[in-house]
Amino acid sequence: DIQMTQSPSAMSASVGDRVTITCRASQGISNYLAWFQQKPGKVPKRLIYAASSLQSGVPSRFSGSGSGTEFTLTISSLQPEDFATYYCLQHNSYPHTFGPGTKVDIK
Amino acid sequence: QVQLVESGGGVVQAGRSLRLSCAGSGFTFSTYGMHWVRQAPGEGLEWVALIWLDGNNIYYADSVKGRFTISRDNSRNTLYLQINSLRAEDTAVYYCARAGSSSGDYYHYMDVWGKGTTVTVSS
């Protein structure tokens, strides 16, 4: 099975900060990677698919990059509504696996 | 609009069985694979199972293999998850999510989620 790790596991940031979250796969997954945002008590929301394609309706301050085993999610200028937990998902092979999540909170 | 609605959750004694449902609308249900994903209280997301279009290709997480059965009824636009021999660690919110029309359909992969149904296993 492919293991997904994320770093950091949690971070404190200020409005306007540039935030980068890294997701690593234990073996190559090409670009079969998606990023999700989840706020407390809410349904996960897909932000990025195919590692770098922006979901329709998601602000352009969100971007994704990477291929193979290392991927990043970047928020170019953090906004108040971006405080949430972020998960990556690999769907290159079965079983699919989510990363453990990165919680972004207010500094 | 595209919508998924889960049902069937509740408080169930350990060792019993439960069947969850997920009704799809606003899209051609039979042309999409469907996932189940769960989230235990205070924990992260866990992928549970996937069923492709005609129900003949099915995949499970190792943690649920042998106790969970995913199925679908395309005539009813409904996805199911049968959970047997419930354990305390099955306590979670269970979400259904749309897959693509094939494994290479990145565009639709997990783009739509239901609001979830809560399963609580009591001892």
Boltz contact constraints between the chains, C-beta under 6 A:
constraints:
  - contact:
      token1: [A, 43]
      token2: [B, 113]
      max_distance: 6.0
  - contact:
      token1: [A, 43]
      token2: [B, 115]
      max_distance: 6.0
  - contact:
      token1: [A, 46]
      token2: [B, 110]
      max_distance: 6.0
  - contact:
      token1: [A, 46]
      token2: [B, 111]
      max_distance: 6.0
  - contact:
      token1: [A, 49]
      token2: [B, 106]
      max_distance: 6.0
  - contact:
      token1: [A, 50]
      token2: [B, 106]
      max_distance: 6.0
  - contact:
      token1: [A, 87]
      token2: [B, 45]
      max_distance: 6.0
  - contact:
      token1: [A, 91]
      token2: [B, 109]
      max_distance: 6.0
  - contact:
      token1: [A, 94]
      token2: [B, 59]
      max_distance: 6.0
  - contact:
      token1: [A, 95]
      token2: [B, 61]
      max_distance: 6.0
  - contact:
      token1: [A, 96]
      token2: [B, 47]
      max_distance: 6.0
  - contact:
      token1: [A, 98]
      token2: [B, 45]
      max_distance: 6.0
  - contact:
      token1: [A, 100]
      token2: [B, 44]
      max_distance: 6.0
  - contact:
      token1: [A, 101]
      token2: [B, 44]
      max_distance: 6.0
